[in-house]
């Protein structure tokens, strides 16, 4: 039985497939299988796949009809049945160097996901590199925020690790690279171990830069690089010091433009973030509904119990009494009741307010809607796309109803002072697209600000606060798996 699978998805690269498969079969590790996954493959590509099967019994070919995007569910079905130890990937127009599987096997000896040094061949014949080390937070953040550094052909993982993923290969949303969408799943799984190689064992030939090339020109390029690899000329020696320096400079530029993050060692799927800024004071914390534990992280770290364990109440944060300090509050969706606390310690609620329908699953939020110096509460009804904002905490206070965002879209509410006027305003976060939509006025209408921030479909929780020395609030995201708070501007 082979110990490794090399999976090659293909659609319309025809004869280029023969070169990629040949590079896979010429590995120094012989106990491999090569699985060609046709995704609505062309007749020329089908002929090439069958020819490779005829030449080497280690090659299998699955001829599947064209799926959405790149036919990711077909890959998932194959991986679900594999009995090999680990899986490497290869694009149908890339080349593996002979020691790729051997190097990957070594890296996976102490990891679940591994990759070789990502190298790409430029159209002028020079080799470029992407620096990446998934054991460093900054590179993990680059991938999570959409900067892919690991082409399909450089990556590999154990079959055991794949079975721990929440989804595996699945249809990728439009506009997102399919390989990046997959790697992000590995980054989300607690305890997943990563190994980043420093040796080039793959040559990636980016297709977008070669769309105007003839098939013969592309075949000639692949053949020249195949001969160079066969001549044992070290590919690593072709990567200049200047190229590595340029890659590092690009890293610094991207990282400077990327959100900064702050991590706390208490990530977990069952903790919910809360945040509020009063002037220049920032309050940031986590609430665990299962235990009733409140943990303040900023401005100082301390814990206490508030609310009944296991009740599933949701946290809000606000300055309920106007003393300039934001504290915790909880909302019971089943009863439609807020429980607000005026101190940073345990005890009973200081203010109890019935607001909203019972059992409706409306989502709580808080803010100083009318610049009174005191925060009040609000609710978002995701089913109807409606906000209900209470003018004050007084028993007879009316509520302002606003329509924003549309019905049944799965949006998550946020609130903050987006304009620096001292009044909180509403906003929405769409987990499916990674976009925020912010309103500047307490009126029904469409978004005044619309921007993307963070990865899609990761289950991250949005919040808002004043991160830098400005008069405006900005948004953030909390990744429970890593315990990381990602801040769109500045840092705490």
Secondary structure per residue as TSV (DSSP state, phi and psi in degrees):
chain	resnum	aa	ss	phi	psi
A	1	X	-	360.0	133.2
A	2	X	-	-66.0	152.6
A	3	X	S	-93.9	-18.1
A	4	X	E	-138.4	146.8
A	5	X	E	-113.1	134.4
A	6	X	E	-109.9	113.4
A	7	X	E	-100.0	126.1
A	8	X	E	-121.3	100.4
A	9	X	E	-74.5	144.4
A	10	X	E	-150.4	148.2
A	11	X	S	-133.7	-62.6
A	12	X	S	-138.9	28.6
A	13	X	-	-97.1	5.6
A	14	X	T	48.6	-122.2
A	15	X	T	-67.9	-16.9
A	16	X	H	-60.0	-27.5
A	17	X	H	-58.0	-35.7
A	18	X	H	-62.2	-34.8
A	19	X	H	-72.1	-42.1
A	20	X	H	-66.1	-43.3
A	21	X	H	-63.6	-40.7
A	22	X	H	-60.0	-41.7
A	23	X	H	-65.3	-31.1
A	24	X	H	-70.5	-37.5
A	25	X	H	-76.1	-17.5
A	26	X	T	-94.2	25.8
A	27	X	-	-72.4	151.4
A	28	X	S	-69.5	-21.1
A	29	X	-	-91.0	119.8
A	30	X	-	-90.1	-25.8
A	31	X	S	-84.4	69.9
A	32	X	E	-127.7	163.3
A	33	X	E	-126.3	147.0
A	34	X	E	-115.5	120.7
A	35	X	E	-112.9	113.6
A	36	X	E	-90.0	124.0
A	37	X	E	-109.8	103.5
A	38	X	E	-78.9	128.8
A	39	X	E	-116.9	83.6
A	40	X	S	61.9	45.3
A	41	X	-	-64.4	147.2
A	42	X	-	-70.7	162.3
A	43	X	H	-62.7	-37.9
A	44	X	H	-63.3	-42.3
A	45	X	H	-66.8	-36.8
A	46	X	H	-63.3	-42.2
A	47	X	H	-63.2	-40.4
A	48	X	H	-64.3	-42.0
A	49	X	H	-64.0	-43.1
A	50	X	H	-66.9	-35.5
A	51	X	H	-65.1	-40.2
A	52	X	H	-67.1	-34.2
A	53	X	H	-63.7	-39.9
A	54	X	H	-66.2	-35.5
A	55	X	H	-79.6	-26.1
A	56	X	-	-146.7	122.9
A	57	X	T	-68.8	-8.9
A	58	X	T	-81.4	-3.4
A	59	X	E	-98.2	132.0
A	60	X	E	-118.3	153.1
A	61	X	E	-135.3	121.6
A	62	X	E	-107.7	115.0
A	63	X	E	-98.2	90.2
A	64	X	E	-100.3	151.2
A	65	X	-	-67.5	162.5
A	66	X	-	-62.7	127.2
A	67	X	-	-102.7	-179.9
A	68	X	S	-66.6	146.7
A	69	X	T	51.3	-118.6
A	70	X	T	-108.7	22.6
A	71	X	T	68.4	37.8
A	72	X	H	-58.7	-38.9
A	73	X	H	-58.2	-29.3
A	74	X	H	-65.8	-40.1
A	75	X	H	-61.1	-41.7
A	76	X	H	-61.5	-42.3
A	77	X	H	-62.0	-37.5
A	78	X	H	-68.2	-47.2
A	79	X	H	-64.0	-29.4
A	80	X	H	-65.2	-22.2
A	81	X	H	-105.6	-2.7
A	82	X	-	-68.4	146.4
A	83	X	-	-117.7	5.5
A	84	X	S	-78.8	169.3
A	85	X	S	-77.3	-38.2
A	86	X	E	-150.2	164.8
A	87	X	E	-124.3	128.3
A	88	X	E	-105.8	157.7
A	89	X	E	-120.0	154.0
A	90	X	-	-149.6	122.6
A	91	X	-	-69.3	150.7
A	92	X	T	-74.6	1.7
A	93	X	T	-130.3	22.1
A	94	X	-	-112.4	171.9
A	95	X	E	-127.5	137.0
A	96	X	E	-93.3	136.7
A	97	X	-	-77.3	156.1
A	98	X	T	-57.2	-26.5
A	99	X	T	-96.7	13.1
A	100	X	H	-61.1	-54.5
A	101	X	H	-62.9	-38.2
A	102	X	H	-61.8	-43.8
A	103	X	H	-67.2	-40.8
A	104	X	H	-65.4	-41.7
A	105	X	H	-58.9	-40.4
A	106	X	H	-64.3	-44.7
A	107	X	H	-64.9	-39.0
A	108	X	G	-76.7	-4.0
A	109	X	G	-62.2	-25.0
A	110	X	G	-132.5	24.2
A	111	X	-	-148.8	165.2
A	112	X	S	-100.8	-31.4
A	113	X	E	-132.6	134.9
A	114	X	E	-143.5	160.3
A	115	X	E	-151.2	152.0
A	116	X	-	-83.2	171.9
A	117	X	-	-60.4	118.1
A	118	X	E	-70.2	117.2
A	119	X	E	-122.3	145.5
A	120	X	E	-135.8	145.5
A	121	X	E	-95.5	122.3
A	122	X	-	-80.1	163.4
A	123	X	T	-65.9	-20.1
A	124	X	T	-89.5	5.2
A	125	X	S	91.3	-6.2
A	126	X	-	-78.8	154.0
A	127	X	E	-103.4	130.1
A	128	X	E	-109.1	162.9
A	129	X	E	-132.9	154.9
A	130	X	E	-115.9	119.2
A	131	X	-	-74.0	136.8
A	132	X	-	-163.6	137.2
A	133	X	-	-142.1	105.1
A	134	X	T	-73.1	-0.4
A	135	X	T	-89.4	-1.2
A	136	X	S	-108.1	132.7
A	137	X	H	-56.9	-38.5
A	138	X	H	-62.4	-37.0
A	139	X	H	-77.7	-33.0
A	140	X	H	-62.1	-41.8
A	141	X	H	-64.1	-37.7
A	142	X	H	-57.7	-45.4
A	143	X	H	-68.4	-42.6
A	144	X	H	-63.0	-29.8
A	145	X	T	-98.8	19.4
A	146	X	T	98.4	3.7
A	147	X	-	-97.8	90.5
A	148	X	-	-73.3	131.0
A	149	X	-	-116.6	-2.1
A	150	X	-	-123.8	97.6
A	151	X	-	-63.4	157.7
A	152	X	G	-50.0	-43.3
A	153	X	G	-69.1	-18.3
A	154	X	G	-88.8	-13.0
A	155	X	E	-98.2	155.8
A	156	X	E	-158.9	160.3
A	157	X	E	-157.1	161.9
A	158	X	E	-76.9	155.1
A	159	X	H	-69.2	-31.8
A	160	X	H	-63.9	-41.5
A	161	X	H	-64.8	-37.6
A	162	X	H	-60.5	-38.3
A	163	X	T	-69.6	-14.0
A	164	X	T	-89.2	-6.4
A	165	X	S	-73.6	151.5
A	166	X	S	-68.4	-29.2
A	167	X	S	-132.5	-41.0
A	168	X	-	78.5	-161.1
A	169	X	S	-63.5	128.0
A	170	X	-	-148.5	163.7
A	171	X	-	-57.6	125.8
A	172	X	-	-87.8	138.7
A	173	X	-	-60.2	152.5
A	174	X	T	-57.6	143.6
A	175	X	T	85.0	-3.0
A	176	X	S	-113.1	130.3
A	177	X	-	-59.9	135.2
A	178	X	H	-64.9	-38.1
A	179	X	H	-68.9	-41.5
A	180	X	H	-60.3	-43.4
A	181	X	H	-58.6	-34.0
A	182	X	H	-74.9	-46.0
A	183	X	H	-62.8	-33.3
A	184	X	H	-61.6	-29.9
A	185	X	H	-63.0	-42.2
A	186	X	H	-61.6	-39.6
A	187	X	H	-66.6	-23.1
A	188	X	H	-84.6	-16.1
A	189	X	S	-85.2	119.8
A	190	X	T	-59.5	138.4
A	191	X	T	83.0	-0.8
A	192	X	-	-68.8	132.3
A	193	X	-	-101.6	139.8
A	194	X	E	-124.0	146.7
A	195	X	E	-134.6	125.1
A	196	X	E	-111.0	115.1
A	197	X	-	-73.8	153.2
A	198	X	S	-112.0	9.0
A	199	X	S	-117.0	129.8
A	200	X	-	-75.4	124.1
A	201	X	-	-128.5	7.0
A	202	X	E	-137.3	142.8
A	203	X	E	-115.4	117.0
A	204	X	B	-101.8	130.2
A	205	X	-	-115.5	91.2
A	206	X	-	-54.5	122.5
A	207	X	S	-67.1	-39.1
A	208	X	G	-56.0	-31.8
A	209	X	G	-78.8	-7.4
A	210	X	G	-122.1	17.2
A	211	X	T	-63.2	-28.7
A	212	X	T	-85.9	-3.3
A	213	X	S	-77.5	150.0
A	214	X	-	-77.7	161.5
A	215	X	H	-59.7	-39.1
A	216	X	H	-63.4	-38.4
A	217	X	H	-66.0	-38.9
A	218	X	H	-70.4	-40.2
A	219	X	H	-61.5	-42.0
A	220	X	H	-61.3	-41.2
A	221	X	H	-63.4	-46.6
A	222	X	H	-63.0	-39.4
A	223	X	H	-64.9	-40.8
A	224	X	H	-63.1	-43.1
A	225	X	H	-72.7	-30.6
A	226	X	H	-64.4	-42.2
A	227	X	H	-64.8	-39.2
A	228	X	H	-62.8	-40.9
A	229	X	H	-67.0	-39.6
A	230	X	H	-67.4	-25.8
A	231	X	T	-80.6	5.1
A	232	X	T	61.4	28.8
A	233	X	-	-82.8	117.2
A	234	X	-	-58.5	118.5
A	235	X	G	-64.0	-34.7
A	236	X	G	-58.3	-31.6
A	237	X	G	-70.0	-14.2
A	238	X	G	-87.6	-7.7
A	239	X	S	-89.7	111.5
A	240	X	-	-76.5	156.7
A	241	X	H	-59.6	-37.2
A	242	X	H	-63.2	-38.5
A	243	X	H	-65.7	-43.3
A	244	X	H	-63.5	-39.2
A	245	X	H	-65.1	-39.3
A	246	X	H	-65.3	-38.7
A	247	X	H	-64.8	-39.7
A	248	X	H	-66.0	-38.0
A	249	X	H	-64.1	-39.4
A	250	X	H	-63.6	-39.5
A	251	X	H	-56.6	-48.2
A	252	X	H	-61.6	-39.3
A	253	X	H	-64.8	-45.0
A	254	X	H	-68.1	-43.5
A	255	X	H	-63.6	-38.9
A	256	X	H	-62.2	-33.9
A	257	X	H	-86.0	-12.5
A	258	X	S	-84.2	153.1
A	259	X	-	-56.5	144.9
A	260	X	E	-85.9	155.0
A	261	X	E	-129.9	153.6
A	262	X	E	-126.8	131.8
A	263	X	E	-114.6	143.3
A	264	X	-	-126.9	143.1
A	265	X	S	-80.3	47.5
A	266	X	-	-143.6	35.2
A	267	X	-	-64.1	155.5
A	268	X	-	173.0	144.6
A	269	X	T	-64.1	-18.8
A	270	X	T	-100.8	14.8
A	271	X	E	-111.1	138.0
A	272	X	E	-116.3	137.7
A	273	X	E	-82.6	153.4
A	274	X	E	-140.7	149.0
A	275	X	E	-155.7	152.6
A	276	X	E	-164.7	144.6
A	277	X	E	-119.4	131.5
A	278	X	E	-120.0	106.7
A	279	X	T	64.0	-124.1
A	280	X	T	-98.5	4.2
A	281	X	E	-83.6	131.0
A	282	X	E	-114.5	126.7
A	283	X	E	-113.3	129.2
A	284	X	E	-141.2	135.4
A	285	X	E	-163.3	-178.6
A	286	X	E	-132.7	145.5
A	287	X	E	-124.7	135.9
A	288	X	E	-111.6	102.1
A	289	X	T	-58.8	-31.9
A	290	X	T	-65.4	-30.7
A	291	X	T	-115.6	-13.1
A	292	X	T	74.7	18.5
A	293	X	E	-84.0	127.4
A	294	X	E	-105.5	126.8
A	295	X	E	-126.1	110.4
A	296	X	E	-83.8	132.5
A	297	X	E	-105.8	-35.8
A	298	X	E	-133.9	140.0
A	299	X	S	-81.1	-13.6
A	300	X	S	-144.5	162.2
A	301	X	-	-96.7	121.3
A	302	X	E	-161.1	162.6
A	303	X	E	-130.1	154.3
A	304	X	E	-163.8	166.9
A	305	X	E	-95.3	138.4
A	306	X	-	-153.3	126.1
A	307	X	S	88.3	158.7
A	308	X	-	-75.1	133.4
A	309	X	T	-61.5	141.6
A	310	X	T	76.6	5.4
A	311	X	S	-82.6	-15.6
A	312	X	-	76.4	20.8
A	313	X	-	-69.5	152.4
A	314	X	E	-108.2	142.1
A	315	X	E	-86.5	149.0
A	316	X	E	-134.7	165.8
A	317	X	E	-139.9	133.8
A	318	X	E	-169.5	166.1
A	319	X	-	-91.9	91.0
A	320	X	S	-75.7	-28.5
A	321	X	S	-112.1	4.7
A	322	X	S	74.5	21.6
A	323	X	S	-90.1	6.1
A	324	X	S	87.1	6.1
A	325	X	-	-123.9	128.0
A	326	X	-	-86.7	136.0
A	327	X	E	-133.8	-179.0
A	328	X	E	-83.6	153.1
A	329	X	E	-144.5	157.0
A	330	X	E	-130.7	150.1
A	331	X	E	-125.0	127.7
A	332	X	E	-95.4	104.5
A	333	X	T	-64.8	-35.1
A	334	X	T	-66.3	-39.6
A	335	X	T	-94.9	-16.1
A	336	X	T	69.3	44.3
A	337	X	E	-132.0	135.3
A	338	X	E	-95.5	141.9
A	339	X	E	-123.8	111.0
A	340	X	E	-111.4	141.2
A	341	X	-	-120.2	136.4
A	342	X	-	-100.1	5.1
A	343	X	S	-131.1	166.7
A	344	X	S	-97.3	41.8
A	345	X	S	-146.5	174.5
A	346	X	-	-72.5	178.4
A	347	X	S	130.3	-173.8
A	348	X	S	-83.5	166.6
A	349	X	-	-66.9	139.8
A	350	X	S	-85.5	-28.7
A	351	X	E	-134.0	131.1
A	352	X	E	-122.5	125.7
A	353	X	E	-132.5	125.1
A	354	X	E	-83.0	123.6
A	355	X	-	-156.4	121.9
A	356	X	S	98.3	162.7
A	357	X	-	-73.8	152.1
A	358	X	T	-78.3	135.6
A	359	X	T	67.9	16.6
A	360	X	S	-86.9	-12.8
A	361	X	-	65.5	33.0
A	362	X	-	-71.1	153.7
A	363	X	E	-106.9	128.8
A	364	X	E	-81.2	154.5
A	365	X	E	-152.3	170.5
A	366	X	E	-146.8	153.8
A	367	X	E	177.3	167.3
A	368	X	-	-94.6	83.9
A	369	X	T	-65.4	-30.8
A	370	X	T	-121.7	23.4
A	371	X	-	53.5	48.8
A	372	X	S	-92.1	-10.2
A	373	X	S	90.9	-4.4
A	374	X	S	-128.6	141.2
A	375	X	-	-82.2	152.7
A	376	X	E	-128.3	-175.8
A	377	X	E	-111.2	169.1
A	378	X	E	-154.8	170.5
A	379	X	E	-137.1	148.0
A	380	X	E	-120.1	127.0
A	381	X	E	-99.8	99.5
A	382	X	T	-66.9	-24.9
A	383	X	T	-68.0	-37.0
A	384	X	T	-108.0	-3.6
A	385	X	T	66.2	41.6
A	386	X	E	-123.3	139.6
A	387	X	E	-104.5	142.3
A	388	X	E	-128.2	111.9
A	389	X	E	-112.5	121.8
A	390	X	E	-82.3	131.4
A	391	X	S	-66.8	-34.5
A	392	X	-	-153.9	-179.0
A	393	X	S	-91.7	2.3
A	394	X	S	-64.4	148.5
A	395	X	T	-59.7	-33.5
A	396	X	T	-96.9	12.3
A	397	X	-	-64.9	133.5
A	398	X	-	-77.4	169.1
A	399	X	E	-121.3	141.7
A	400	X	E	-95.1	126.4
A	401	X	E	-102.1	127.4
A	402	X	E	-129.3	137.9
A	403	X	E	-100.9	125.2
A	404	X	-	-159.9	125.2
A	405	X	S	104.6	-19.0
A	406	X	-	93.2	162.6
A	407	X	S	-88.9	139.5
A	408	X	S	57.9	34.1
A	409	X	-	-93.3	-7.0
A	410	X	-	77.8	18.8
A	411	X	-	-73.9	156.2
A	412	X	E	-118.3	132.5
A	413	X	E	-80.7	151.7
A	414	X	E	-138.9	162.3
A	415	X	E	-142.1	141.2
A	416	X	E	-172.1	167.5
A	417	X	-	-88.4	86.7
A	418	X	S	-73.4	-21.8
A	419	X	S	-109.6	-5.6
A	420	X	S	77.3	23.9
A	421	X	S	-93.8	-6.8
A	422	X	S	91.4	-0.6
A	423	X	-	-112.9	135.0
A	424	X	-	-75.7	145.6
A	425	X	E	-129.6	165.8
A	426	X	E	-92.3	161.0
A	427	X	E	-157.8	168.3
A	428	X	E	-135.6	149.3
A	429	X	E	-122.5	132.0
A	430	X	E	-104.6	102.7
A	431	X	T	-60.9	-26.8
A	432	X	T	-72.5	-26.8
A	433	X	T	-117.2	-13.3
A	434	X	T	75.5	20.6
A	435	X	E	-107.0	142.3
A	436	X	E	-101.8	146.1
A	437	X	E	-130.3	119.3
A	438	X	E	-118.5	140.2
A	439	X	-	-104.6	141.5
A	440	X	S	-98.7	-10.1
A	441	X	S	-131.4	152.3
A	442	X	S	-82.6	65.6
A	443	X	S	-143.0	152.6
A	444	X	S	-63.8	150.5
A	445	X	S	158.7	-161.2
A	446	X	-	-105.2	171.4
A	447	X	-	-67.0	138.0
A	448	X	S	-87.3	-27.8
A	449	X	E	-127.5	139.2
A	450	X	E	-144.3	114.3
A	451	X	E	-153.6	153.7
A	452	X	E	-90.7	145.0
A	453	X	-	-157.9	119.0
A	454	X	S	89.2	171.9
A	455	X	-	-76.9	168.1
A	456	X	S	-102.4	152.0
A	457	X	S	52.8	41.6
A	458	X	S	-106.4	-7.7
A	459	X	-	76.3	18.4
A	460	X	-	-74.1	149.7
A	461	X	E	-99.8	129.5
A	462	X	E	-84.7	155.8
A	463	X	E	-159.0	177.4
A	464	X	E	-145.0	149.3
A	465	X	E	-168.2	-179.4
A	466	X	-	-105.5	101.5
A	467	X	-	-83.9	-38.9
A	468	X	S	-113.1	-179.9
A	469	X	S	-79.0	67.6
A	470	X	S	-131.4	175.5
A	471	X	S	-96.5	2.3
A	472	X	S	-114.1	147.3
A	473	X	-	-81.5	157.6
A	474	X	E	-138.1	171.5
A	475	X	E	-94.7	163.5
A	476	X	E	-148.9	170.7
A	477	X	E	-133.9	143.3
A	478	X	E	-111.8	122.5
A	479	X	E	-100.1	104.8
A	480	X	T	-62.5	-36.1
A	481	X	T	-61.8	-35.9
A	482	X	T	-104.4	-9.1
A	483	X	T	69.9	26.3
A	484	X	E	-102.2	134.2
A	485	X	E	-101.0	119.9
A	486	X	E	-100.5	125.8
A	487	X	E	-110.1	127.5
A	488	X	S	-67.5	-30.9
A	489	X	S	-141.3	135.4
A	490	X	S	67.1	-160.6
A	491	X	-	-152.3	163.4
A	492	X	-	-68.4	360.0
